[in-house]
Amino acid sequence: MFRMQRTRTISIRLWILFGLLGAVHGLVFAQSGSAEIPDNASAKSYGNGWECDKGYREAKGGCAAVKVPANAYSTNKSYRHGWACNRGYLEVDETCRFVKVPSNAYLNDRGDGWKCDRGHREVKGTCVEIKVPSNGYLSDAAYGSGWECNREYRAVDGTCVAVKVPGNGYLSGSSYGSGWECDRGYRAVDGTCVAVKVPANGYFVDASYRLGWKCDRGYREVGGACVAVKMPAKAHLDYSGSDWECNRPYREQQDECALP
């Protein structure tokens, strides 16, 4: 009985000893971890590790003071330089260079460049006035001449020339091409609008190219007329409706349909 009590006492003392050793080890580890935090830094509020104090940024395992150049301000950010240029200045080689705004221009929304006023365009670092010809107006496009012609006019060699619309035609409002189109039932031929003549067994199509008409299904265009498609026995009209193909399993042989 006495021996069992003595064994329990030794076991309890061993557990206490191990607990003390673990606490000492944790204290030593914590002290060594805190010793690894460099100057001008603090332990992170979450997770492990450390981060530089405001006004400092990480460099070579330590925290170096952020050197803010003239015409700049500290961003209190750990990435990039830790500073940014004031409005009206542009970062160049880790300095802030003054943005020179030419006449007839203004600072852009970021404040690190400039744009020309409306009615002007950039030419070799300056803003030159856009010269709008008669019967034209300023456009908002960043490319091209900077102006467009009024309706009924089109751009020709830097000027706005009146569009001459032929009989049976109308203004298209397009800045390219002739500036006009023919009325329905007419097609453009040599600067005029000629009536489309639809042959028998044909119908009008509203298209500016080709003839302006197509043949009905079962007919094909031949010499300006619609001629009936002649099919041999064992054949049918194909998908176009203007030609034929043999029924399966027949095959075409010298304009006839024969078994292979």
C-alpha positions, 0 to 999 in steps of 0.5 A: 500500500505504501509502495503504491502511494509512493509511485503515485507521488513520483508520477505527479511530481514528474508531470509537474516537472514536465509542465514547468519545462514546457512553460519555460520553453514557451517563454524562451521561444516567445522571447526569441520570437520577439527578439527577431522583430527589427527596429521600427516594426511591430508584431502583426495584429493577426497571424504570425510575423511582423510589419513595418511601422508607418513611415517605414517600408521593408528593406533587406529584412529590416524597416527603412525610413521612407524618403519622401521626395519634394512635391510628394506625400507619404502613402503609409503603404508598405508596397512600392515607394511608400509615397506618391507625387502631388497633383500636377507632378509626374513620377520620374526616376523616383522624383516628382517632376512638374507637369507643364501644361501648354496653352489651351490644355488642362490637367487630366483627372489623375493630375499626372498629365494633360489633355487639349481643350475641345477644339484643339488637338495635340501636335508635338507637345502643344495644343493646336486649334482645329480648323473646321471648314465651311459646312462642317462641325467639331467632332468628339473623336480623338482620331481623324481630322477632328471635324465632320461635314454637315448633312448633305455634304461630304469631306473632300481634300479638307473641305466639305463639298455638297452631295449631288443626289441624282433623280430617284435617289436620297441622302444616305447620311454616310460619311463614306461612299457617294453619300446617296442611295437609290430609291427602292426599285432603282439601282446605282449605275454611273452616278445615276439611279436606273429603274430595276427591270424584273423579268418574268418569273423573277422578283425584286430584291432590295440590294445595291449589288448585282442585278437587283432581282432574283429568279423564282424557285425552279428558274435560273438567270440566263442572259438577263431572263429567268429560264426554267430549270430542266431536270432529268428523270430521277432528279429534284431541285437542289437547295438553291432552287436554281439547279438540280441533283439526283435522287439517292441512290442515283448519280449524275452522269452526262446530265442524266441520273443513273444507278452507279 
